[in-house]
Amino acid sequence: MATVVSCRRGDSTHRRVGEARPCRREPAGGDSEPGGSVSRARGRIVTGPSPGCRWCGSSELTVLLDLGRRSSAAELPLPMDPGPDRTAQLSLLVCRSCALVQLGHGMVDAEGPMGAEPRTMRRQAVAALSDLERAGFVRPGLEVAEYSSPHSGDWSGPLREHGLRVAGDGPADIVLDVFGLMHEPDQREAFGERIARLREGGIIVIQAHALEGDIARSAWHVVRHGHYAYYTATVLVAMFSRFGFAPIDVFEYDLQGGTLVLVFGRHGTPSQRVRAVLDRERLAGLDRPAGLAEQAAELRTAAAASSLALRSYLDDCRLHGLTVGAYPASTGSVALLELADVGREDVAAVGDVSADKQGRALPGSRIPIVSPDELMDRAPDRVLLFVPELLDELRERYPHFERDGGRWVLADPYPTEIVCNE
């Protein structure tokens, strides 16, 4: 089912339009397979010769979501490269010993091409640094060792603006991780590496997606190759405690459905904000493996519903003679497009500002990647947005697109057309 959002700047209302048409594939049922179904494996306990938990090594893991064999967005083929593209099992598990939610062992991604940083990411960095400064955790002259996401989102610019110095390879007063830890296959090694960089009396600042928010909005699409760990505040506190660190403070933001910035140190007591977040997770059952498995039960249903809705939307577009493009070539788009059985006949091209991505194609669907300007030159009737935070930037850069009758379409969680009432 499609949704139209009719909006003025900063003011939105919703109305439903149309009914979902049958998908060309069943959204669920039977074993998982490449190209269109979600496995019924949720809740199965995995034991045996598996490499085990990425943190504690336990071999007892519970499957929360099984998306079958999926391609990796880190491997962008040339459009004419022979297939098939490499795939691996994409499953979300929870450790029954330490409660870390994590990817199953399969594909280990190399870092793909760097993505563009949305303005919302920079605003988030500025807001977080301002909060940390007001709380007394940062001040000019301190040295910061930063670990950032391979996709984008580093804080180097805002750090310098706040008078902080970027450390070299030596020790630092602050170790900052911006969505970096989740990209580390060996979690214990990655935590140890960061802690080893810290000077005596220093602090560790972790920015991480809030698993609480992902579960609350059934955001199954955050599960992707290369994102090896998914954190609650509770499990991060437990992980750092193994190295003698305790939580001191936490700041919460709306970025990407919920983002936490946590401060850890060897000394200090948890703030009221920390206690509130931990209490909230405990009341929701997110502080224990059984509760996480129960709360994540809707992920499988959401994956099937999202892929069905996208398949139906694209079928309707084709029925009405509408051409469709997409933006950007994000890691999160790959599994959705494969589950919905989307190909070049459905989406003509996907735009992306990364020159390293342009001229290549998304794996699986083989949709060609072009520059944003080339995408607009093709004059599609609809453009699917896989990263909703980019909407305002795109509307400012290409105002003619909507004036000429085009519509931006948010892909998450269901196709949602944006109609501007200027």
N, C-alpha and C positions, 0 to 999 in steps of 0.2 A: 504494500500500500504506500502510495506516495503522499507526502505532506507538502503543502505550500505554506511558507512563512511570508506573510505580507508585513512589511516593516517600514517604519521611518527610522532614521538614525537613532539608535538607542531605545526603540520601542517596537516590540514584536507581538503579533497575534498569530494564532494557528488556525488552519481549517484543513480537514481531510478532503482529499480528492481522489476519486477512482478506487477501484478494488484490485487487490493483487491477483495476477493471473498465474496459472500453474507454471512452476519452474520446469525446465527441461530435464532436471534431475531431481530425484527425491532428496530432500534436505537432510534426511537422517534415516538410518535403518541399516542393519547388518554391519559388516566390518567396514572399517575405514578404507578408502581407496583413493588413488590420485584422481582429482578432478571433480569432486562434488559432494561428498557426504561426511558427516560427523559420526565418529564411532560411538557405540554404546558402552565403551570401556570405562566411563566415569565411575569412580568408586572402587575399581579393582585394585587390590593390593599387589604390588610388584615386588617379588623377592627373588633371590637367586644370584646369578653371576653378574648382575648389573654393576657398573663401577660405583654405584651408591650415591648417597647424598653429597651434594657439592660443598656442604659445610662440615657435617659431622661424620660422613662416610657410612652411615647406616644403610643397610640394604633393603630396609622396609619402607616403601614409598607407596602412597595412594594416588591413583590417577584422578585428577579433577576434570581434565578436558583432553580429549584425543582428537586432533584435527587431521589425522592421517599423514601421509607423506606429502610434504610441501616443499616448494622451491625456496631458495634463500635470496633475499634482495641484495645481498652483498655480491652476488655474482650476476652481473648484467651482461647478457650475451649481445653480440652484434645481431641485427635483425635476420641476417641470412646464415648465421651459424647453424650447423646441423644440430638437431635435437636428439633425444629429449634432454631438457635441462636437468641438472643434478637435483635430486630431492632427498629428503630424510624425514624420519618420523618427527612430527611436531606435537608434543604432548606436554601438558602442564601437570606437575606432580606436587604433592606435599609430603615432606618427611614426617613420619610418625614419631620420630625421636626429638627433633629440634624445631619442628613446625616451619621450616623454611619452604616457601613455595618456589618452585624451580622448574626449568625445562628438563625433560628426560635427556639422557645421553644419546646423541646422534650426530648431527652435523656440527662441527666447530667452525664458525665463520671467521674468515679473514675480514679485516676491516674493508668495507666497501667505500665508494667515493663519498667524500664529505658532502653533507647536505647544506642547504642555506639555513641561516638562523632567522626564524620569524622575529618580528619586532617584539612580540609578546615575551619571547625568551629573554631579550635584553631588558625589557621593563621589569621582568621577574627578578633578574639579577640585581638591578638597581634597587628594587624594593627590599629584597632580602638583605643586601649589604647595608641599607639604611636602617633596617630593623636591628641587625647585628651591631651596628655602630651605636645606636641608641641604648642597646642593652649592655654596652661596654665590652663587647667581645672583639671588636676590631678598632684599630686606631692607626693613624698615619705612621709609616715607618716600619711596620711589622712585615716580615717576609712570609709569603704564601706559596705553598707548593700545590698546584692545581692538577687534578685528574678529571678530565672531562669526557663526555660522550663522543664516540667517533662520528656521530651524525651531525653535531653542531651543539652550540649552547655554552661555550666556555665564557668565563667571567673576566678575561684578561683586561678588556677595556674598562669596565666598571671598577675593577680592582685598582687600576692606576688612577682613575678619577677620584677615588677615595684615599689616595696617598699611600696605598699599600705597594710593596715591592714584590715582584715575581721572583721566587727563589730559583736558583739553578738546580743542580743535581744534589745539593747538600741538604742539611736539616733546615726546617722551617718552623716559624712560630705558629702558623696555622696550616693544617693540611685540609684542603678543600676538595671535595668530590662532588662533581655536578653530573649526575646520572651516569657516572663511570662504573661504579661497582657492579651494576646489573649486567654489564657487558663482559664480566670476568668469569670464565668457565670454572676456575678453581677459586672458590670464594675465600677459603681460609688463607691461601697464599696472598690474595689481593688485599685482604684486611691487614695481614702482617706487613706487607710492603708499605702500605700507607702509614701505619703506626711507626714503622722504623724511621720514617722521615721526620718525625716530630721531635722538637726540642723539649727539654724538661720544662714543665709548666705550660706547654702549649695546648691548643685545642684542635679537635677534629670537627669539621663542619660537613655534614652530609646532606645533599639535596637528592631526594628520591621520590619517585612516584608513590602515592599512597595506595597500597593494595586495598585498603578499606574503601576508597572511592571507586577503584576499578570494579570491585565486587558489587558495590551498591548500584552502579549503572550497567552491570552485566557487560563490561567492556572486554569481551573475549578477544578482540583484535589487538590488544596489547601483547598477546602471546605470539611471539615470532622468533625465528632463528636468530641467534646472536644476543637475545635478551635472556640471560641464564637465570636470573634471580628476581623475585618479586617480593617486596618487603612490607610487612607491617611495622609500626613503631616498636611493638612488643618484641619482635624477633631481632630487630636491629639492636635494641637494648641488650638482649641476651647475647648476641654475637660479640658486641664490644666488651661486655662484661668478662668474657673469657680472656681478654687482654688487660684487664684491670681498669677499664674505662667505664664511667657512669654518665647517664644523660644529665645535662645541666639545663637545657632549654630547648624549645621547639617553636617554630613559626609555621603557620599553615597558609597555603595559597590555593587559588582556584585553577592554576595553570594545569592544562591537560586533565581536567576532571578531579584534581586533587594532588597537591604536591606538598611534601614536608621538607623543612630545613631543620635538621637536628644538630645540636651542639653537644659534643662529648669531651670529657676531660678526666684526668686522674683524680681530681679533687673537686668538691662541690656537691650540692644536693639538687635533686630535681625541682624545677620550678612548678608552679601551679599549672602552667600550660602543659608540661610533660605529664603530670599526674592526670590531667583531664583527658588527654589523648589516650593514655594507657587504660584508663577506666572505661572510656567509650569503646575501645576495642574489646576489652574484657566482657562488657555487657552485650556486645554483638557476637560473642563467641569466637572472635578472631585471634584470641591468645592461645589457642590449642588446636592441634591437627584435626580433631573430629569436628570442631566448630567451623574451621576453614572449609572442610569438605562439604559440610551442610550448607554454608552460606554461598559456596561457589556452584551450587547445583544448577543455577539458572544459566551458567555460561554456555553449556551445550545447547540449550534451547535458544539462547540469543544468537549463537553462531548460525544455527540453522535458519532462524527467522531473518537475520540480516542478509544472508546470501540469497534466500528466496525473494526478499523484497528487492534487492538489487537486480536479480535476474528478471523479475517481473517488470521493474521500471524500464530497463533497457529494451525488453520486448515491446513495451508500450511505445517507447520512443521510435523504435524501428517501424512499428505499425503506423505511426503518424508521420513518418518521413523526417524525423528529427535526427540530426547528426550530433554525436556526443564526443567530447574530449575529456581530459582529466588533468588534475594537478594536485600535488607534485608526484614525482616518482619515489614515494615514501616506502620505507620498509614495511609499514603496516598494511599497505594496499595489496601485497602479493597474495597472502592467504585468502583474503576476501574475494579477489578476482578469480582465483582458482576454485574456491568453493562455489562461486556463482557461475562457473563455466563461461567466463567472459574472455573474448578474444578480440582480434583486430576488426572483425566484422561488427562488433558492438561498440568499441571505443577506438576511434581512429588514431589518436595519439595522446600521449601524456606529456605535459610541459614540465620543465624543471630548470632552475637557474644554474645548476651545476654543469659546467662545461665538460667535466669528466663523465657525466651521465649522458649528455646529448650525443645522439648518433648510435646509442645502444638501445636495448629493449628490456622491458620487464620480463623476468623469467616466468616460464609457464604460459602466460597469456601472449607473450611476444609482442605486446603493444609497443610501438616505437616511441622513444623519448626524444623530444625536440625542445628547443628554447621556448620560453613563454611567449615571445613575440611571434615565433612561427606558429605556435598553437593558435594565437589570436588571429593571425593572418588566414588561417584555415576557416575562420568564421563558423565555429560549431554553434549549434543551437543551444546546447547544454554543456556545462563543464562540471564534472564531478570533483568535489574537493575532498581529498583524503586527510587533510590537516585543516580543521576548521579555523584555527588561529590565524590562518593566512587570508581569510575572507576580506577583512577591511583593507589590507595592503593591496590585494588584487583589484578591489573595487576602485580604489584611488588611482591605481596605475592604468586601469583599462575601463574608464567610465563609459566609453562608447559601446562596450559589449552589451550592457543592459539597455542603453538607449536604442540600440539596433535590434532589440527583441531577445537577446540572449539571456540565459539564466544560470546563475551559480547554483550548484546542487550539493548540499552537504551529504556526504555518503554515510556518516555515522550518526545513529545506529541504523537508520533507514533513509532512503533517498528523500531529501527535503529541499524543495525548490525555494530560492530566495527571490521575492518580488519586492522591489523598492518603490515606495510611494513618496516621491520627492515633493 
